[in-house]
Amino acid sequence: MNTAATTPSKREQAERAMRRSWFPVARSVDLDTPQRATLLGTSLVVYRDGEGRAVVQSSRCPHRGADLSIGEVHQASIGCPYHGWEFSSTDGSCVRVPSLEDQCKIPPKARLKTYPVIERFAHVWTVLEDPIREMYDPEEWRGEEFEWLAANPIDSNVGVAVTIENFRDVAHFPFVHKVSMGPTPEVVEPLDVKREGLDVWMFRPLNAGTGEWANDGDCEMHYHCIAPGLASITYNYEKYGRRVVAGFPSPVSYEKVKIFWGVANAANYSGADLEENLRVEEMVYLEDIPIVENLQPREVPWDGEVEEFSAPADLFTLNYRRCFLELMRRGQQMDRNQGVESARELEASRA
């Protein structure tokens, strides 16, 4: 039996698993007007209707293909900018065709695909297919009130896994972040890492050094990555309390992301305000981009297409890769289960 034709490559498994994963597609603050988004090649419109609901739908009008992201939002619908057709913000059905005298003659199959929506961390999140797991809810943030500030998204021509690894890699600090962090040791101490399922954590003390954040003093850093697309650091300062920086790269395609990210301060945090924390963290992000965008390949070589070598300083990112492989495994199992169910339904319909 030739299994090569039936067994998907790791890349294909990764793409399928990401279709079953939650990703941000817009900042909540931008929903005063419809927003255009692309998630794994799927064109979307993101908006808030007149009743306050955040909505994610396919952006192509099924009448003549106009882009609904330049359309008009109504109380419970979005209107096409070309011919004014209106589509329900709850289920995507066409609810009005202005050129029709008798609205009972609206084509019943004219509708937009409507996707699940969760607003969290100052962003609008969606998922293209039945999700592998529930929306991200890091345990270290539960039970405490955080105020979030969403940053300007950053476009980057690499994949989700490469982007997450860059966020949480610690060996590149002395070479890439000389300005934002100041001089930092090149030798990386043994890392305190643990993994469970799709989550990996690392605990590391921060020596404030001489960079932009030197005045904040030392702290404990709680790193947390969740496959495929959440990477965070929760800073626990003895002087100030807790603050957060988190990145949520969203795959425009397999090898291109829009990095949504933001900062948060705990309600009792007494250090710098959100705007200042965002300014400092943005320096770090922007120092990374020109380095990361020249990596080859542009996504983790899941199928072993290139050879890589690792060191003990890569322990955290290697465990993230194990999380991503577990995500692929779970996605494959869901695909198999749905295939079996579809076959049963087809068989029943023929009976």
C-alpha positions in Angstrom: 0.0 0.0 0.0 1.3 3.4 -0.9 0.8 5.5 2.2 2.6 8.6 0.7 -0.6 9.4 -1.3 -2.9 9.2 1.8 -0.7 10.5 4.6 -0.6 14.3 4.7 2.8 15.9 5.1 3.6 17.7 8.4 3.1 21.0 6.6 -0.4 19.9 5.5 -1.1 18.8 9.1 0.1 22.1 10.5 -2.2 24.0 8.1 -5.2 21.9 8.9 -4.5 22.2 12.6 -4.3 26.0 12.3 -7.7 26.1 10.6 -9.0 24.5 13.8 -7.2 27.1 16.1 -8.3 30.5 17.4 -6.5 33.5 15.9 -7.1 37.3 16.2 -8.3 39.1 13.1 -8.7 42.7 14.3 -8.3 44.9 17.3 -11.5 45.7 19.2 -10.6 49.4 19.1 -10.8 49.4 15.3 -14.4 48.2 14.9 -15.9 51.6 14.4 -15.6 50.7 10.7 -15.5 47.3 9.0 -12.0 45.8 8.9 -10.5 43.6 6.1 -8.7 40.5 7.3 -7.2 37.4 5.8 -6.8 34.2 7.8 -5.0 31.3 6.1 -6.1 32.6 2.7 -9.7 33.2 3.7 -10.9 36.7 3.1 -12.9 38.1 6.0 -14.8 41.2 7.1 -14.7 42.1 10.8 -17.1 44.6 12.2 -19.3 45.6 15.1 -23.0 45.8 14.3 -25.5 48.4 15.7 -26.3 46.1 18.6 -22.7 46.0 19.8 -21.9 42.5 18.5 -18.4 41.8 17.1 -18.9 39.9 13.8 -16.6 37.9 11.5 -17.9 36.8 8.1 -16.8 36.0 4.6 -16.1 39.3 2.9 -17.3 38.5 -0.6 -20.8 39.5 -1.5 -22.4 36.5 -3.1 -24.3 38.7 -5.6 -21.5 40.1 -7.7 -18.4 39.7 -5.5 -18.0 43.2 -3.9 -15.8 43.5 -0.9 -18.0 44.0 2.2 -15.1 45.4 4.2 -15.9 48.7 2.5 -19.6 48.2 3.1 -22.0 49.9 5.5 -22.9 48.5 8.9 -26.6 48.6 9.9 -28.3 47.7 13.2 -28.2 43.9 12.6 -26.6 43.6 9.2 -23.9 44.7 6.8 -24.7 46.3 3.5 -22.8 45.7 0.2 -21.2 48.9 -1.2 -22.0 47.8 -4.8 -25.8 47.1 -4.9 -26.8 47.5 -1.2 -27.7 43.9 -0.5 -27.8 43.4 3.3 -26.7 40.3 5.2 -27.6 39.4 8.8 -24.8 39.9 11.3 -26.0 36.8 13.3 -26.2 34.1 10.6 -25.1 35.8 7.3 -28.5 35.3 5.5 -29.5 37.9 3.0 -32.2 40.0 4.6 -32.7 42.8 2.0 -32.2 43.3 -1.7 -33.0 46.9 -2.5 -33.8 46.3 -6.2 -36.5 43.7 -5.3 -40.0 44.9 -5.0 -41.0 41.7 -3.2 -38.4 40.8 -0.5 -39.9 37.4 -0.3 -38.0 36.6 -3.5 -34.6 37.0 -2.0 -32.4 34.1 -3.2 -32.6 31.7 -0.2 -29.0 30.5 -0.6 -27.5 34.0 -0.8 -25.6 34.2 2.5 -22.2 34.9 4.1 -20.3 32.3 6.0 -20.4 33.5 9.6 -17.6 32.4 12.0 -17.4 32.1 15.8 -16.3 35.2 17.6 -14.6 35.8 21.0 -13.4 39.2 22.1 -10.5 38.8 24.5 -7.2 40.6 25.3 -8.4 43.7 23.4 -8.7 41.7 20.1 -11.4 39.9 18.1 -10.7 36.2 17.6 -12.2 33.6 15.3 -11.6 30.1 14.1 -12.3 28.7 10.6 -13.4 25.2 11.5 -14.4 23.3 14.7 -11.7 24.2 17.2 -9.3 21.7 18.7 -9.4 23.4 22.0 -11.2 26.3 23.7 -10.1 29.9 23.3 -6.9 30.7 25.2 -7.3 31.4 28.9 -3.9 31.3 30.6 -4.2 30.2 34.2 -1.7 32.8 35.5 -4.1 35.6 34.5 -7.2 34.2 36.1 -8.5 35.8 39.3 -6.8 39.1 38.6 -8.1 42.1 36.6 -5.9 43.3 33.8 -6.3 46.4 31.6 -5.2 45.7 28.0 -3.8 48.0 25.4 -3.6 46.6 21.8 -0.5 47.6 19.8 -0.4 48.4 16.1 -0.2 45.0 14.3 3.1 44.2 12.6 3.3 42.3 9.3 6.0 39.7 9.0 6.9 37.3 6.2 7.4 34.2 8.2 5.0 31.5 9.7 3.3 31.3 13.1 5.7 28.8 14.7 8.8 30.7 13.6 7.3 33.9 15.1 6.4 32.3 18.4 9.8 30.8 18.7 11.4 34.2 18.1 9.2 35.7 20.9 10.3 33.2 23.4 13.9 32.4 22.4 16.3 33.7 25.0 19.7 33.2 23.4 19.3 36.0 20.8 19.0 38.8 23.4 22.6 39.9 23.5 22.8 40.0 19.7 19.4 41.4 18.6 18.3 43.5 21.5 21.4 45.5 22.4 19.4 48.8 22.5 16.2 47.7 24.2 17.9 45.4 26.8 21.4 46.7 26.9 24.3 44.3 27.4 23.1 40.8 28.5 25.1 37.6 29.2 25.7 35.4 26.1 25.8 32.2 28.1 22.3 31.0 28.9 21.8 29.3 32.3 19.9 26.0 32.6 16.3 26.7 31.8 13.4 25.9 34.0 10.8 24.5 31.5 7.8 22.4 31.8 5.3 21.2 29.2 1.8 19.7 29.3 -0.3 19.1 26.2 -0.4 22.2 24.1 1.1 24.5 26.8 4.8 25.1 27.7 6.0 27.3 30.6 9.3 28.7 31.6 10.3 30.6 34.8 13.3 32.9 34.6 14.6 35.8 36.7 15.1 39.1 34.9 18.2 41.1 35.6 17.1 44.6 34.6 20.5 45.3 33.0 21.2 48.8 31.5 18.6 48.9 28.7 15.3 50.7 28.4 13.7 48.9 31.3 16.6 49.1 33.7 14.8 51.4 36.1 12.1 48.9 36.7 14.4 46.7 38.7 14.7 42.9 38.7 11.7 40.6 38.5 10.5 37.1 37.9 9.4 36.3 34.3 6.7 33.7 33.7 6.9 32.7 30.1 3.9 30.8 28.6 3.3 29.6 25.0 0.2 27.8 23.8 0.3 26.1 20.5 -0.2 27.3 17.9 -0.3 31.1 18.5 0.0 32.6 22.0 3.2 33.7 23.5 3.3 35.8 26.7 5.5 37.0 29.5 4.0 37.9 32.8 6.4 40.1 34.7 6.2 39.9 38.5 8.0 43.0 39.9 8.6 43.1 43.6 8.4 46.9 43.4 5.3 47.3 41.2 3.2 44.2 40.8 2.4 42.3 37.6 2.3 43.4 34.0 2.1 41.4 30.7 3.3 41.4 27.2 1.6 38.9 24.8 1.9 38.2 21.1 -0.7 36.5 18.9 0.6 36.0 15.4 -2.2 35.4 13.0 -1.5 33.5 9.8 -2.4 35.4 6.6 -0.9 32.4 4.9 1.3 29.6 5.9 4.5 31.7 5.6 3.1 35.2 6.4 1.7 36.5 9.6 0.1 39.6 11.0 1.4 40.0 14.5 -1.3 41.2 16.8 0.0 41.9 20.2 -0.5 44.0 23.3 0.4 44.8 26.9 -1.6 44.7 30.1 -1.2 46.0 33.6 -2.8 44.4 36.6 -5.3 46.7 38.3 -2.9 47.3 41.3 0.3 47.7 39.1 2.2 50.8 40.2 4.9 51.0 37.6 4.8 52.6 34.1 1.5 53.1 32.4 0.4 51.0 29.4 1.5 53.4 26.8 5.1 53.5 28.2 5.2 49.7 28.5 4.0 49.3 25.0 6.6 51.7 23.7 9.4 49.7 25.3 8.1 46.3 24.2 7.6 47.6 20.7 11.3 48.4 20.5 11.9 44.7 21.1 9.5 43.6 18.4 10.9 46.0 15.8 14.5 44.8 16.6 13.4 41.2 15.8 11.7 41.8 12.5 14.6 42.4 10.1 16.4 39.3 11.5 13.5 37.0 11.6 12.3 37.9 8.1 15.5 36.6 6.6 15.4 33.2 8.2 15.3 30.2 5.9 13.0 28.4 5.7 10.2 30.8 6.6 8.4 28.3 8.8 9.6 25.5 11.1 10.8 22.6 8.8 8.3 20.1 10.1 9.0 17.7 7.3 12.8 17.8 7.8 13.4 19.6 4.6 16.5 21.2 6.1 18.8 20.1 8.9 18.9 22.0 12.1 21.0 21.7 15.2 20.0 22.7 18.7 21.7 23.7 22.1 20.4 23.6 25.7 19.4 27.2 25.3 16.7 26.0 22.8 14.9 23.9 25.4 11.9 26.2 25.6 11.4 26.5 21.9 11.9 22.8 21.3 9.1 22.1 23.8 6.9 24.5 21.9 7.5 22.4 18.8 6.4 19.4 20.7 3.2 21.3 21.6 2.6 22.1 18.0 3.1 18.5 17.0 0.5 17.5 19.6 -1.8 20.1 18.0 -1.3 18.4 14.7 -2.1 15.0 16.2 -5.3 16.3 17.7 -6.3 18.0 14.5 -5.7 14.8 12.6 -7.9 12.8 15.0 -10.7 15.4 14.6 -10.4 15.1 10.8 -10.6 11.3 11.0 -13.6 11.4 13.4 -15.5 13.8 11.1 -14.6 11.7 8.1 -16.1 8.6 9.8 -19.2 10.6 10.8 -19.7 11.9 7.2 -19.3 8.4 5.9 -22.0 7.1 8.3 -24.3 10.0 7.3 -23.8 9.2 3.6 -24.5 5.5 4.2 -27.6 6.3 6.2 -28.9 8.6 3.4 -28.5 5.7 0.9 -30.4 3.2 3.1 
